[in-house]
């Protein structure tokens, strides 16, 4: 026959388990709400934004910065058109967006052209509304050969420039080689409600310079609706050669200095 103490003990254990489950469920709901409405994690799989972002960087994107469209939510439900609670991106923001050609692939580039702007590249120099953007040569970037789409082992030196946009935003760009496909372009006139996006690794970036007027394989002008959010901070970074099957190397492959770097 069970004693009163035994019954109370079982009730206490059951209550503790239910409390624990409630805490877990509430935590999962909170995490889901944060991910949907506030911050979404992304990782960098390619080198188009080097030197600002490296392959293996993990970052938080603030979804509330530009408001919400159907692409702000998982599976892009067709709940409404356009954007709500939105504010305009600033020139120089690093933004995540859905690729216009399929509205499903996530891309990350820098906002270079705003609606109504005229954008052109002349001999590797960015021109906005007919004026060349100030840039000055700084210390070369040292990185893997893949930075410039070169297939060989070892690091290479790449020319690096500090570019100053008309609103004062400064950021680094790379110039792998003179005379590349995107170094000289026609004038791109950014339509209303669209943005012109470019990678900081100028010679190794598929961006709005390609496909703006229906060309194959590019990004083209990005509709405001396709914006997901602004890249704000790097929360984790690990070398691109790191392997899940070699955990003993992780402490040496983690890029500790990049933790909590604010993205400019």
N, C-alpha and C positions, 0 to 999 in steps of 0.2 A: 504494500500500500504506500503511495507516494505521500511524502510529508508536505506541509504547507511551504516549507523552505524550498523543496524541489520544484513545486509549481511556480513560485515566484522567480526562481532561478531561470526556468525555461522561458517565462514571460519576458524577463529582462534581456536574455540572449536574443529572443525574437525581435524585441523592440530595438535593440542595438543594430541588428542586421537591417531592419527596415530603415532606420535612421541613416545608416551608411549608404544604402541603395538610393535613398532620397537625395543625399548630398551628391552622389555620383551623377544621377539624372539631372539635377539642377546645374551641376558644373558643365555637363555636356550641352545642355540647352543654352547656357550662357556662352560657351565657346562657339556654338553654332551661330548665335545671334551676332557675336563679335565678328565672326568670319563673314557673315552675309552683309552686315550693315556698316562695320567700322574698318577693320583691317583684315586683309587677306594675304597669306604668305605666298611668295613666288620664288622660284629659283632661276638662275641664269644658266642656260644650256649652251649659249654660243658667245662668240667674241665680238659681236657687233657694237657693244657699248664700252669696250676697253678704251681708255684706262679707267673710266669712271666705275664700271662694273666688270668683274672678272668672272670667268666660267667657274662655277662652284660657289658663287655668292647666293645667300638666301636673304630675302628682304621682305619687309612689310610694306604693303601698298594701302594707302588710306582711301577707302572707297567713298567716303563722304566729301572728299575735297572737291569733286566735280558734280556731286549729286548722283542720282540713280537713273539708270535706264534698264531695259529688260536684260541687258548684258551684264548688269551688276549682280545678277542672281544665278545660282546654279541652274544649268540647262536652259537659260535664257527664256523663261516663260513669257508669252506674249500678253502681259498684263496691261501694258499701256505703251504709247508711242512717245518718242522724244525723251526728255530728261525732266526729272522733278527735283526740287530743292538744290538746283545746280548753281555752280559758279564757274566762270570761264577759266580755262587753263592759262597760265602765264607763260610767256616766251621763256624758254630755258628749262621748264619743268621736265623731269624724266617721268614719262607716263606709260602705263600699261593699257593696251587697247586690243580689241578684236580685229583681226585682219579683215579688211573690207571684202576681199575676194571670196571668203568663205564664212565670215561672221562667227567663227568658232575657234580659230587658232589665236593664242595669246602672243602678242608682240610687245617689246619694250623699246622705246626710242625717246629722243629728246624733241620737245615741241620747238620747232624753229620758225614756222610760218603760221600766222594767225589769219582769220578770214579777211580777204581783201588784199593781203600782202602779195608782192611780186618777189619770187625767190629764184635765184640763179647761181650756178657755180661757174666761175671763170678761172681757169688755170689753177684749180684747187682752192680758190678763195671764195667763201660764201658771200653773196650779195643779197641784201634785203632792201627792197624798194629802190633799187638802183645804186645803193651805197655799199661799198665793200665793208665787211665786218672786220673790226680790228683783231689782228692776231699777231702774236710774237713767239718766236722760237724759244723753247725752254729745254731743259735737260731731256735727252733721249729716254724713251721708255724701253726697258729690258723685259722681254717676255718670250714665251714659246714661239717657235716658228709659225705655228698655226694662227697666231695673231694676224699675220699677213697672208694667210692661206698658203703658206709654204710648207711643202711636205718633206720635212727632214727633222732629225733629232736636234736637240739643243736650243739654246736661246738666241734671239736676234736683237739688234738695236733698231728702234723705230723712231723716226722723227716725230717729236711731240710739240704741239703748239698750244698756247693759252689763248682762247678765243673769248672776246668780250662782245656780247650781244647788245643791241641798242638800248635795252632797259638796264644794262649794267651787270647782268648775270655773266659770270666767268666760269669757264669749264675747259678741260683739256680735250684736245682731239689728236688723233694720230694720222700721219700721212705716210702710208707704206711705200708708195711709188708715184712718180709724176706721170701724168697722162693716163690715169686709169679711167674706166668707163664713166664714172660719176664726176670727174674733175671739170668737165665742160658740158654745160647743159643749155637748153633753151630756157626761156623765162616761164616759170610756173606761176600762174595766177590762182591763188587759193580761193575757192568758191566760198560763198556764205555758208556758215554752219559746218565748215571743214577745217582741218589743220594739216600742216606740212611737217612731217616727222623725219628726223635724220639720226643715224647712229654716230656716236663719237669716233668710232673706228671707221673713218670716212671711206677708205678703200676696201673695206670688208664688211659692208652693211647693205642689206636689201631694204630699202626704205622708200620714201615718197618720191625720190628722184626717178624711180623706176615704176612704171605702170600708172603714172598719174593721168595719162591720156589713153588708157586702154591697153597699154603694153602688157605683155605676158610676164608673169612671174614676179611682179613687183608689189608694192604696197599702195602707191597712189595717194590721193588725198584721203584723210581719215575723217569720216563723219563724226560729229560731236556725240551722237548716240553710241558710237562704238567705244568710247573711252570707259575704262574700268576704274582707274584711279591713279593717284600720284605716288611714285616710289619715294618713300620717306627715309627708311633706315635699314641698314644691313644688320641682321641679328645673328648671322652665322656665316662662316666662309671656310671652305676646305679646297685644297688643291684639286685640279681637274683629273689628276692621275690617281687619286685616292681610290682604294678598292674596299668594298664591303667584306672581302675575304681576307683582308690584311689589317685587322683592327689594331695590331700592335704598332702600326705605323701612323695611326690617326693623330696622336699627340704632336707628331712632327709635321704633319700635312695640314693641320688646322691653321688657318691664318688668323691667329689671335688678335693682331693689331686692327683687323677690319671689323671686329665685333662692335656693334652699336655705332658705326660710322654713319653720320647723316649724309644723305645723298644730295649732292649739289648739281 
